[in-house]
Amino acid sequence: MRLPGPDFPAPAKLNLFLHVVGRRADGYHLLQSAFTLIDLADTVRVRVRDDGEITRVSELAGVPPEEDLVVRAARLLQEASGTAKGADIEVDKRIPLGGGLGGGSSDAATVLLALDRVWGTGFGPEALAEIGVTLGADVPFFLFGQPAFAEGIGERLRPLEIPPRWFLVVAPPVAVPTAEIFGAPELTRNTQSLKMEDFSAQLAAGDFKRLANDLQPVVERRYPAVAQALAALREAGCDARMTGSGSCVFAAFEQREGAQSVLDRLHEHWRASGQPMQGFVARGLAVHPLCVE
């Protein structure tokens, strides 16, 4: 079924870099990263119920409703606010699963923002972020609503100025489980911390070469399709890296035409070689779509 509007967008994200700088006593990893939003987005719709029930009316292969972050997010807000209202929730998925693009976290954040409006709970993004962090470390970023320099487990966020960019994103035909990669014994967890000011200077100069994703070597060894996607971008002359825990990889461009030209060449190569790769071009966003209304 399709619920009546309005449509609430849930944009994807990219990690411009991701460093693992330590590990807490409780097992959580200490990170540094730079998040940016892109205009690839899932679409969320909600319909208020008067009986207090929370129901997911769309299907998501391999994810039972009770485990879905959107259902869990709705129930957490319901409990925190004390509202007697419920909701039907529908998600149209466009963001690849297991790709490191934050689709599940973004969907959860959008559900919190949407229900805060239609239920009239009046929490606002900061209070919603306190709920969201219990669902996943990326959820507070999507509620933060703009590019950010992240520290801690990803919940300590500072606004980040990112020059306008277009991104060529390649999605290998594999889903990478985040827990597997963070639990890998070969993962290095002692990268030297980076000052936000130093990162901003590198960003302004277009110098991405000294930045890295510490999870990438682990994923490349375990998932050859990710290594192949990175190799394809590098052979096309791109400075490429993986986002999040994978599997998606990307390269940044100043103009859309440059990104599209490389993607067109890659599509020709993939068709000729029979490789089941997919790719798309996305625009970086300076603000979350729900934060401009």
C-alpha positions as CSV (number, residue, x, y, z in Angstrom):
1,M,0.0,0.0,0.0
2,R,1.0,3.6,-0.4
3,L,0.2,6.0,2.4
4,P,-1.0,9.4,1.6
5,G,1.6,12.2,1.8
6,P,3.4,14.2,2.8
7,D,6.7,12.7,1.7
8,F,9.5,13.0,4.2
9,P,13.0,12.6,2.7
10,A,15.7,10.6,4.3
11,P,19.0,11.5,2.6
12,A,22.1,9.3,2.5
13,K,25.5,10.3,3.8
14,L,29.2,9.9,2.9
15,N,32.2,9.7,5.2
16,L,34.8,11.9,3.7
17,F,37.2,10.1,6.0
18,L,36.9,7.7,9.0
19,H,39.6,7.2,11.5
20,V,39.4,4.7,14.4
21,V,41.4,6.5,17.2
22,G,40.7,4.2,20.2
23,R,38.3,1.9,21.9
24,R,36.3,2.5,25.1
25,A,36.1,0.0,28.0
26,D,32.5,-0.9,26.9
27,G,33.8,-2.0,23.5
28,Y,32.5,1.0,21.5
29,H,35.1,2.4,19.1
30,L,36.2,6.0,19.3
31,L,36.0,7.6,15.9
32,Q,36.8,10.7,13.9
33,S,35.0,11.4,10.7
34,A,33.6,14.0,8.4
35,F,30.0,13.5,7.4
36,T,28.3,15.1,4.4
37,L,24.7,14.6,3.2
38,I,24.0,13.7,-0.5
39,D,20.7,14.0,-2.4
40,L,20.1,10.2,-2.9
41,A,17.3,9.7,-0.4
42,D,14.7,7.2,0.8
43,T,11.2,8.5,1.3
44,V,9.3,8.1,4.5
45,R,5.5,8.5,5.0
46,V,3.6,8.3,8.3
47,R,-0.1,8.2,9.1
48,V,-1.3,8.9,12.6
49,R,-3.2,6.2,14.4
50,D,-5.5,6.7,17.4
51,D,-5.0,3.2,18.9
52,G,-1.4,3.6,19.9
53,E,-0.1,0.9,17.5
54,I,3.2,1.3,15.6
55,T,3.0,-0.6,12.3
56,R,5.4,-0.8,9.3
57,V,3.3,-1.1,6.2
58,S,6.2,-1.5,3.7
59,E,8.3,-4.6,3.2
60,L,12.1,-4.6,3.8
61,A,13.7,-7.9,2.7
62,G,15.6,-9.6,5.5
63,V,14.5,-7.0,8.2
64,P,11.6,-8.0,10.4
65,P,9.5,-5.1,11.6
66,E,10.5,-5.6,15.2
67,E,14.2,-5.1,14.3
68,D,13.6,-2.2,11.9
69,L,15.1,1.1,13.1
70,V,12.1,3.0,12.0
71,V,9.7,1.0,14.2
72,R,12.1,1.1,17.1
73,A,12.5,4.9,16.7
74,A,8.8,5.4,16.7
75,R,8.3,3.4,19.8
76,L,11.1,5.2,21.6
77,L,9.6,8.6,20.8
78,Q,6.2,7.3,21.8
79,E,7.5,6.2,25.2
80,A,9.6,9.3,25.8
81,S,6.7,11.7,25.0
82,G,3.9,9.7,26.6
83,T,1.7,10.2,23.6
84,A,-1.3,7.9,23.2
85,K,-1.0,8.2,19.4
86,G,0.4,5.5,17.1
87,A,1.5,5.5,13.4
88,D,1.6,3.5,10.2
89,I,5.1,3.9,8.7
90,E,6.1,3.4,5.0
91,V,9.6,3.6,3.6
92,D,10.4,3.7,-0.1
93,K,14.0,2.5,-0.2
94,R,16.5,3.9,-2.7
95,I,19.6,3.8,-0.5
96,P,21.5,0.5,-0.9
97,L,21.4,-1.7,2.2
98,G,24.8,-2.5,3.8
99,G,26.5,0.1,1.7
100,G,27.8,2.5,4.4
101,L,25.5,5.2,3.2
102,G,23.5,5.4,6.5
103,G,20.1,4.5,5.0
104,G,18.7,2.8,8.1
105,S,19.9,5.5,10.4
106,S,18.6,8.2,8.1
107,D,15.2,6.5,7.9
108,A,15.1,6.4,11.7
109,A,16.0,10.1,12.0
110,T,13.4,11.1,9.5
111,V,10.7,9.0,11.3
112,L,11.6,10.9,14.6
113,L,11.4,14.3,12.8
114,A,8.2,13.4,11.0
115,L,6.4,11.9,14.1
116,D,7.6,14.9,16.2
117,R,5.6,17.0,13.8
118,V,2.5,15.0,13.2
119,W,2.2,13.9,16.9
120,G,2.9,17.4,18.1
121,T,5.4,16.1,20.7
122,G,7.6,19.2,20.3
123,F,10.9,17.6,21.1
124,G,13.0,19.2,18.4
125,P,16.3,17.9,16.9
126,E,18.5,18.1,20.0
127,A,16.1,16.1,22.2
128,L,15.4,13.7,19.4
129,A,19.2,13.1,19.0
130,E,19.3,11.8,22.6
131,I,16.8,9.2,21.6
132,G,18.4,8.6,18.3
133,V,21.9,7.8,19.6
134,T,20.5,4.7,21.3
135,L,19.5,3.4,17.9
136,G,22.9,3.9,16.2
137,A,25.8,6.3,16.2
138,D,24.9,7.8,12.8
139,V,21.3,8.8,13.8
140,P,22.4,12.0,15.6
141,F,24.2,13.2,12.5
142,F,21.0,13.1,10.4
143,L,19.2,15.0,13.1
144,F,22.1,17.5,13.3
145,G,21.0,18.3,9.7
146,Q,24.3,19.6,8.1
147,P,27.8,18.5,7.3
148,A,29.7,17.7,10.5
149,F,33.0,16.8,12.0
150,A,32.2,13.9,14.3
151,E,34.1,12.5,17.3
152,G,33.4,10.1,20.2
153,I,31.3,7.2,18.9
154,G,30.0,9.6,16.3
155,E,27.7,11.6,18.5
156,R,29.9,14.6,19.2
157,L,29.2,16.9,16.2
158,R,30.5,20.2,15.0
159,P,29.3,22.1,11.9
160,L,31.7,21.7,9.0
161,E,31.9,23.9,5.9
162,I,32.3,21.7,2.8
163,P,32.8,23.2,-0.6
164,P,30.0,22.3,-3.1
165,R,30.8,18.9,-4.5
166,W,29.4,16.2,-6.7
167,F,30.1,12.6,-5.9
168,L,30.4,9.5,-8.0
169,V,29.3,6.6,-5.9
170,V,29.8,3.0,-6.9
171,A,27.7,0.3,-5.1
172,P,29.3,-3.2,-5.4
173,P,26.8,-6.1,-5.3
174,V,27.5,-7.0,-1.6
175,A,26.2,-5.9,1.8
176,V,28.9,-5.5,4.4
177,P,27.8,-6.1,8.1
178,T,29.1,-3.2,10.2
179,A,29.6,-5.4,13.3
180,E,31.8,-7.8,11.4
181,I,34.2,-5.1,10.3
182,F,34.5,-3.3,13.6
183,G,35.0,-6.7,15.3
184,A,37.8,-7.7,12.9
185,P,41.0,-8.5,14.8
186,E,43.1,-7.0,12.1
187,L,41.4,-3.6,12.4
188,T,43.8,-0.9,13.5
189,R,42.4,1.2,16.4
190,N,45.1,3.7,17.2
191,T,45.1,6.3,14.4
192,Q,46.5,9.6,15.5
193,S,43.7,12.1,16.2
194,L,43.2,14.8,13.6
195,K,42.4,18.4,14.5
196,M,39.2,19.7,12.8
197,E,41.1,22.9,11.8
198,D,43.7,20.7,9.9
199,F,41.0,18.8,8.2
200,S,39.2,21.9,7.1
201,A,42.4,23.3,5.6
202,Q,42.9,20.1,3.6
203,L,39.3,20.2,2.5
204,A,39.5,23.8,1.4
205,A,42.7,22.9,-0.6
206,G,41.0,19.9,-2.2
207,D,43.7,17.6,-0.6
208,F,42.0,14.3,0.1
209,K,45.1,12.1,-0.4
210,R,46.2,12.2,3.2
211,L,42.8,11.1,4.5
212,A,41.7,7.6,4.8
213,N,39.0,5.2,6.0
214,D,40.6,2.9,8.5
215,L,37.9,0.2,7.9
216,Q,38.7,0.1,4.1
217,P,41.7,-2.4,4.2
218,V,39.7,-4.9,6.2
219,V,36.7,-4.7,3.9
220,E,38.9,-4.9,0.7
221,R,40.5,-8.1,2.0
222,R,37.2,-9.7,2.9
223,Y,35.0,-8.4,0.0
224,P,36.9,-8.5,-3.3
225,A,34.0,-6.6,-5.1
226,V,34.8,-3.6,-3.0
227,A,38.5,-3.8,-3.9
228,Q,37.4,-4.1,-7.6
229,A,35.2,-1.0,-7.3
230,L,38.0,1.0,-5.8
231,A,40.5,-0.2,-8.4
232,A,38.0,0.9,-11.2
233,L,37.8,4.4,-9.8
234,R,41.5,4.7,-9.4
235,E,42.1,3.4,-12.9
236,A,39.8,6.2,-14.1
237,G,42.1,8.7,-12.4
238,C,39.9,9.3,-9.3
239,D,41.0,9.7,-5.6
240,A,38.6,7.1,-4.3
241,R,37.7,5.8,-0.9
242,M,35.1,3.8,0.9
243,T,32.3,5.3,3.0
244,G,31.4,4.0,6.4
245,S,32.0,0.3,6.8
246,G,31.3,-0.2,3.1
247,S,30.4,-1.5,0.6
248,C,29.9,1.7,-1.4
249,V,33.0,3.7,-2.6
250,F,33.1,7.2,-4.0
251,A,35.1,10.0,-5.5
252,A,34.5,13.8,-5.3
253,F,34.2,16.2,-8.3
254,E,33.8,19.9,-8.6
255,Q,31.3,19.6,-11.5
256,R,28.5,17.1,-12.2
257,E,29.8,16.6,-15.8
258,G,33.1,15.3,-14.6
259,A,31.5,12.7,-12.3
260,Q,28.9,11.7,-15.0
261,S,31.7,11.3,-17.6
262,V,33.6,8.8,-15.4
263,L,30.4,6.9,-14.6
264,D,29.5,6.6,-18.2
265,R,32.9,5.1,-19.0
266,L,32.6,2.7,-16.0
267,H,29.1,1.6,-17.2
268,E,30.6,0.7,-20.6
269,H,33.3,-1.3,-18.9
270,W,31.0,-3.1,-16.6
271,R,28.6,-4.0,-19.4
272,A,31.5,-5.3,-21.6
273,S,33.0,-7.4,-18.7
274,G,29.7,-8.6,-17.2
275,Q,30.5,-7.1,-13.8
276,P,27.3,-6.5,-11.7
277,M,28.4,-3.1,-10.5
278,Q,26.1,-0.1,-10.1
279,G,26.8,3.6,-9.8
280,F,25.2,7.0,-9.5
281,V,26.1,10.6,-9.3
282,A,24.8,12.6,-6.3
283,R,25.1,16.2,-5.2
284,G,26.4,17.1,-1.7
285,L,23.8,18.9,0.4
286,A,24.6,21.8,2.7
287,V,21.5,21.1,4.9
288,H,19.0,18.3,5.5
289,P,15.8,18.8,3.4
290,L,13.6,18.7,6.5
291,C,15.7,21.5,8.1
292,V,14.9,24.0,5.4
293,E,11.2,24.0,5.7
